[in-house]
Amino acid sequence: MYRSTPADVLVKATAANNTIRALAVVTTGVAEEARDRHQTAPTATAALGRVMTAGLLIGSMMKEEEQLSIQFMGSGPLQGVVIDANAKGEVRGFVYQPRAHLPIKNGKLDVGGVVGKGTMAVVRRQHWDKEPYRSVLPIVSGEIGQDIANYLLTSEQIPSAVSLGVFVQPDEVVSAAGGFIIQAMPDAEDATLARIEEAVAQTRPVSQMVRDGLAAWDILRQVLANFSPTLLDETPVRFVCRCSRERVQGIIVALGAEEVERLLEQEGRISAACEFCAEQYTIGSEEARALVAEAQG
C-alpha cells in the first residue's frame, strides 16, 4: 500500500505572455516513500529523490501513453540511480547502493560525489513505436539538476532552468523535497530570458521553500513574480510500482518445471523482491508446482 501526501502536487503554468513554460512539484511524500522502502542513507536519498522529482517534471510534458526512464550510472559509491515515470504523476525508483553516503560538502549533501562521473540515459517509450527514443549523455556534475538541464538543452533543444532539492533530517527522514523547470518557448525574447535567469539565480533552494510550507504553485509564483504566471493544471503525484504477485507467478511459469524444482529443492519456496519498490513476494512449493502444472495443461 502506497502512502499518499496531499501536498505532493505537480503544477503547470505559463508566464511572460505565454512565452515561458513553467512546472513545479512537491515530492516530499514520494521521496520519503522511496527512502522508507529502500532504507537509503541521506546522500543516496537525496540523489534518488532528485531524479524521481526530475522524472515527474519531464514525464508531465509527455503524452499520457508514454513511459519515461532516467538512469544515472556513475563512478561514485552510489553506482547508479534508476527511475520510471509517466504523465499520470506516477514514479518509482531505486539506487544500486542504498547505504551510499558521503560527508557534508559546503553545507550540503554531496550528491555529485556519491554519483560520480559516468553517463546519464533518458529513455522514452511509446506503445506505437517499436524502438524507444534513447538519449545518452556524459554526467555533467552528478548534482542531477545541471544534468537534467543539459539533457533538455542538448537532446530536446529547449533552454531550461532546473532546480531540484531534497532535505533529509538527522534521523534520515525526508522532510522536504521538490523541484521546478522553467523553459523558454521559441518566441521568448532574449531580454525576458535574461531577467528569468536572474530571478532563478536569486531564488532560495527549492527544498527550503518546501520546508517553509510553500506549495508547488506558490513556488512558481515566487520565482516568476515579475512575469505574470498563469496556472494551467494541477496533478497529484505519488510513488507507484507496477510489480504484482501475478507478475511473479508469470515469471515462475516462464522458468519451467525443471528450474522451478531446482529452486524448490534449494529453498523450499520461491522468493522474489522488486528492485523498484523493494516489495517481497513468496510463492510456496504447492503454489509454484500448481502454476507450472496448469501452464503445461
C-alpha positions in Angstrom: 0.0 0.0 0.0 1.4 3.4 -1.0 1.1 6.3 1.3 -0.3 9.5 -0.3 0.6 13.0 0.8 -1.9 15.8 -0.2 1.0 18.3 -0.6 2.6 16.2 -3.3 1.2 18.0 -6.3 2.6 19.0 -9.7 1.5 22.2 -11.4 1.9 23.6 -14.9 1.9 27.2 -15.8 2.8 29.8 -18.4 4.3 33.2 -17.9 5.5 36.3 -19.8 2.6 36.3 -22.3 2.8 32.5 -22.9 6.5 32.7 -23.9 7.6 30.8 -20.8 6.5 27.3 -19.7 6.9 26.5 -16.0 6.4 23.4 -14.0 6.9 22.8 -10.3 6.3 19.8 -8.0 6.4 19.0 -4.3 7.7 15.4 -3.8 8.2 15.1 0.0 5.9 12.1 0.3 7.3 10.5 -2.8 10.9 10.8 -1.7 10.1 9.6 1.9 8.2 6.6 0.5 11.3 5.7 -1.6 13.6 6.2 1.4 11.5 4.1 3.7 11.2 1.3 1.1 14.8 1.1 0.2 16.2 2.3 3.6 18.6 4.7 1.9 21.3 6.7 3.6 20.9 10.5 3.4 23.1 11.2 0.3 21.5 8.3 -1.5 18.1 9.5 -0.5 18.9 13.0 -1.9 20.1 11.5 -5.2 17.1 9.2 -5.6 14.7 12.0 -4.6 16.1 14.5 -7.1 16.0 12.0 -10.0 12.4 11.0 -9.2 11.4 14.7 -9.0 13.0 15.3 -12.4 11.2 12.3 -13.8 7.8 13.6 -12.7 8.5 17.0 -14.1 9.7 15.7 -17.5 7.0 13.0 -17.5 4.3 15.6 -17.1 5.3 17.0 -20.5 4.9 13.7 -22.3 1.8 12.1 -23.9 -0.3 10.1 -21.5 0.7 6.7 -23.0 4.4 7.4 -22.9 6.8 5.9 -20.3 10.0 7.6 -19.1 13.1 6.1 -17.7 16.1 8.1 -16.3 19.3 6.3 -15.4 22.5 7.7 -13.9 25.4 5.2 -13.9 28.4 6.8 -12.2 31.8 6.0 -10.7 30.7 7.2 -7.2 29.8 4.9 -4.3 26.1 5.0 -5.3 26.9 3.2 -8.6 23.6 4.1 -10.2 20.1 5.5 -9.9 17.2 4.3 -12.0 13.7 5.7 -12.1 10.5 5.2 -14.2 7.8 7.9 -14.5 4.8 8.7 -16.7 2.4 11.6 -17.4 0.0 10.5 -14.8 2.1 11.7 -11.9 3.4 8.2 -11.1 7.1 7.4 -10.3 9.2 4.6 -8.9 12.9 4.3 -8.5 15.9 2.6 -6.8 19.6 3.1 -6.3 22.2 0.4 -6.6 23.8 1.0 -3.2 21.1 2.3 -0.8 23.5 3.0 2.1 26.0 5.0 0.0 26.8 8.2 1.9 29.4 10.9 1.9 30.4 13.7 4.4 28.6 17.0 4.0 30.3 19.3 1.4 29.9 23.1 1.5 27.0 22.6 3.9 25.1 20.3 1.6 24.7 16.6 0.9 27.4 15.7 -1.6 25.1 14.2 -4.3 27.6 14.9 -7.1 30.3 13.0 -5.2 28.1 10.0 -4.4 27.0 9.8 -8.1 30.4 10.4 -9.6 31.4 10.6 -13.3 29.7 8.4 -15.9 26.7 8.5 -18.1 23.1 9.6 -17.9 20.5 7.9 -20.1 16.9 9.1 -20.8 14.6 6.6 -22.5 11.1 7.4 -23.7 8.9 4.5 -24.7 5.8 4.9 -26.8 3.5 1.9 -27.4 3.1 2.9 -31.1 6.9 2.8 -31.7 8.8 -0.4 -31.5 12.1 1.4 -30.8 12.2 3.7 -27.8 13.8 7.1 -28.0 17.1 7.0 -26.1 19.5 9.8 -25.3 22.8 9.1 -23.6 25.0 11.9 -22.3 28.0 12.2 -20.0 27.2 13.2 -16.5 27.9 16.9 -16.1 28.1 17.3 -12.3 26.1 14.5 -10.8 24.1 17.0 -8.8 21.2 16.0 -11.1 19.7 19.4 -11.8 22.5 20.5 -14.0 22.5 17.2 -15.8 18.7 17.4 -16.5 19.1 21.0 -17.8 22.0 19.7 -20.1 19.7 16.9 -21.4 16.8 19.3 -22.1 19.1 21.7 -24.0 21.2 19.0 -25.8 18.6 16.4 -26.7 15.3 18.4 -26.6 16.8 21.7 -27.8 14.9 23.6 -25.0 16.8 26.1 -22.8 15.7 25.3 -19.3 16.3 26.4 -15.7 16.2 23.3 -13.4 16.1 23.3 -9.6 15.8 20.1 -7.6 16.1 19.6 -3.8 15.7 17.1 -1.1 16.1 17.9 2.6 16.9 14.9 4.8 16.7 15.2 8.6 19.3 13.9 11.0 17.1 10.9 11.6 17.3 10.2 7.8 13.6 11.1 7.2 12.8 13.3 4.2 11.0 16.5 5.5 11.0 18.4 2.2 11.5 17.7 -1.5 10.5 19.3 -4.8 11.7 21.0 -7.9 10.8 23.2 -10.8 11.6 23.5 -14.5 11.3 26.8 -16.4 11.6 26.7 -20.2 11.8 29.2 -22.9 9.4 28.9 -25.8 10.5 29.6 -29.3 9.1 33.2 -29.3 10.6 34.1 -25.9 12.6 37.4 -26.0 16.3 37.4 -25.0 15.6 40.2 -22.5 12.9 38.1 -20.9 15.3 35.1 -20.7 18.0 37.2 -19.1 15.5 38.5 -16.4 14.3 35.0 -15.7 17.8 33.7 -15.3 18.5 36.4 -12.8 15.2 35.6 -10.9 16.1 31.9 -10.8 19.6 32.7 -9.6 18.2 34.8 -6.7 15.7 32.1 -5.7 16.1 30.2 -2.4 16.8 26.5 -2.7 13.6 24.7 -3.6 13.9 22.3 -0.6 14.0 25.4 1.7 10.8 26.8 0.1 9.0 23.5 0.6 10.3 23.4 4.3 8.8 26.9 4.7 5.4 25.5 3.6 5.2 26.6 0.0 3.0 24.5 -2.3 4.1 23.9 -5.9 2.1 26.8 -7.3 3.5 29.1 -4.5 7.0 28.2 -5.6 6.3 29.2 -9.2 4.5 32.4 -8.2 7.6 33.3 -6.1 10.1 32.5 -8.8 8.1 34.2 -11.6 6.6 37.0 -9.5 7.6 39.6 -12.1 6.4 37.6 -15.1 2.6 37.2 -14.5 2.4 33.4 -14.2 -0.9 31.7 -15.0 -1.8 28.4 -13.5 -2.9 25.8 -16.1 -3.1 22.4 -14.3 -2.6 20.6 -11.1 -1.9 16.8 -10.8 -1.3 14.8 -7.6 1.9 12.7 -7.7 2.9 9.6 -5.9 5.3 6.6 -5.7 3.7 3.7 -7.6 5.2 0.4 -8.8 3.8 -1.9 -11.5 5.0 -5.1 -9.8 2.5 -7.6 -8.5 2.1 -11.1 -7.3 0.6 -12.0 -10.7 3.8 -10.9 -12.5 5.9 -13.1 -10.2 3.6 -16.0 -10.9 4.1 -15.4 -14.6 7.9 -15.4 -14.1 7.7 -18.8 -12.3 5.7 -20.3 -15.2 8.3 -18.9 -17.6 11.1 -20.6 -15.7 9.7 -24.1 -16.5 9.2 -27.2 -14.4 12.9 -28.2 -14.2 14.2 -24.8 -12.9 11.2 -24.4 -10.5 12.0 -27.8 -9.0 15.7 -26.9 -8.6 14.8 -23.7 -6.8 12.3 -25.5 -4.5 14.9 -28.1 -3.6 17.2 -25.3 -2.5 14.8 -23.1 -0.5 11.5 -25.0 -0.3 9.8 -21.9 -1.8 10.5 -19.2 -4.4 11.1 -15.7 -3.2 11.5 -12.5 -5.3 12.0 -8.8 -4.5 11.1 -5.9 -6.7 14.1 -3.7 -7.4 11.9 -0.6 -7.8 9.8 -0.8 -4.6 11.5 -3.5 -2.5 8.3 -5.4 -2.2 8.9 -9.0 -1.2 6.9 -11.9 -2.8 7.0 -15.5 -1.6 5.5 -18.4 -3.5 5.2 -21.7 -1.7 6.1 -25.1 -3.2 2.5 -26.2 -3.7 1.5 -23.0 -5.4 4.6 -23.0 -7.6 4.1 -26.6 -8.8 0.4 -25.9 -9.4 1.2 -22.9 -11.6 3.7 -24.9 -13.7 1.2 -27.8 -14.0 -1.6 -25.6 -15.0 0.6 -23.9 -17.7 1.6 -27.3 -19.1 -2.1 -28.3 -19.4 
